[in-house]
Amino acid sequence: MASPPRVLSGARAKVGVVQGDNIQFIGIYSDVSYTYAIDQQPVYILGRYSAASIDPVALEVVNISATGWRVLKHGPFAKTGGNFTQLQNLISDGYLTFSIYDRQSDEQGNQTEIARITQVRPTSATGGFSMRQLANVTYSYVGILMSDESGSNYEAPGAMDLPTPV
């Protein structure tokens, strides 16, 4: 049996939202992109024109953009759509977790998660209609951490956290 291609393609990516032990796959997207950025700052010292070093100072939030087709009953507020918070639930809704799986390895029984973005919150929904075109949507999100199939990404022990409400 020939081995499957090792390079991923869009046809192999399945995007879903983790809900407990289950994943609700969302089949409306034609493009999903993310940005994982580490804030690096140069260290300038007296007596030197160039930076003496470049040091990490922060991990920026993960920015996620999902573009797709506006499918009826799968709009911005639907759990099988954008998963956006409705105004009346703005204070009480929790975080989302996004997961991207490789469909081809899944079909072979391996179920490879190629990306997981945790503590995600929706930030904007954009859509549009035009004559002789399919209606489209773009949903934007921010998340705190991203991991991939090589392992978990987490804050090191000893890091501070927000206090628990009393």
Sequence and secondary structure as in RCSB ss.txt:
>XXXX:A:sequence
MASPPRVLSGARAKVGVVQGDNIQFIGIYSDVSYTYAIDQQPVYILGRYSAASIDPVALEVVNISATGWRVLKHG
PFAKTGGNFTQLQNLISDGYLTFSIYDRQSDEQGNQTEIARITQVRPTSATGGFSMRQLANVTYSYVGILMSDES
GSNYEAPGAMDLPTPV
>XXXX:A:secstr
     SS  GGGEEEEEEETTEEEE TTEEEEEEE  EEEEEE  TT SS SEEEEEEE  EEEEEEEE  TT S
TTSTTTT    GGGTTT   EEEEEEEHHHHHTT  EEEEEEEEEEEEEEEEE  TTS  EEEEEEEESEEEETT
B     TT        
